[in-house]
Amino acid sequence: MNRIDQRFATLSAAGKKAFVAYICAGDPSLEVTRDIVLALEKAGVDIIELGLPFSDPLADGIVNQMAADRALRAGTTTPKVLEMIATLRRSTQIPLVLFTYLNPVYTYGYERFHKDASAAGADGVLVLDLPPDEAVLNKELCGGVGLKHIRLVAPTTPAARVKQIAAQSEGFVYYVSRAGVTGAQTTVAGGIDGQVKLIKAATQVPVAVGFGISNPEQARSVASMADGVVVGSAIVNLIEKHGKGDRLIQELTAFVKPLVEAVKSV
């Protein structure tokens, strides 16, 4: 069984929700990224989204844009990220999702990317700017196997399209709780419960909610409505702040543990 499916099945059997953490691979370096992944797992994170750094991350806010820029300046490339994942698999079996845009995947070779990423130990891929109905119109984008294809649903997605996307989703559906780009927010977006119910009516895969969640109260609230909670920019912001010091792992652990505990308390 795919690690993503297995993790959600285990959590469901225990009556627990998933905590998903996003980080940018290579920020501040691939060596430190390995340490961050292991520390996040130790802190209780269930699934990790690894951002493939890209020079034009249109769906990301300034925090994640700057993380991608730092990673690229540090020499991070797609092949090097896959090498890092292969190294990680000697130490952990935590589910890993590659969070990316189409350009890096297409440049690498769509079918080859899926084969190599799966062989390295990745479990899923989320291509932010490749709508599923567009993918099927391009023969070269239909050959990717070996990775679960995570799909995005936004608050502005029409109900009929929500059902279409949800029906094609694998691993989990990522519900983007806010229109716009990534970034921490002071309040939880409205309408999450209704949108999650609409998605779940069209699919058997779990629904995780992200965009803007940055504290335990928000995480607990969202977990009460979904199968998982995604936190990204708030974690990436800590990496930016402490990435060059010796307190990074300590600070990340102290920040993430209360979020995980909040999600698991639901």
TAUR-V241417 format. One line per field, one symbol per residue. psi: psi as a letter, one per 40 degrees, with the letter a starting at -180 (. if undefined). A space follows every 50 residues. Layout:
BEGIN
psi->???
END
This chain:
BEGIN
psi->hidddddddddddefiiihhhhihheheidddddddddddddeehdihhh hhhieggdeiaddddddddddddeehidddddddddddeeeifhhhhhhi idddddddhdddddddddddeidihhhdfgiddddeehdeeeehieihhh ihhidehidddddddddeiicihhhheiiaiiiiieihiieddddddddd eeieiihihaheheiddddddddeeieihhhcdddddddddedeaeeddd dddddddddddddee.
END
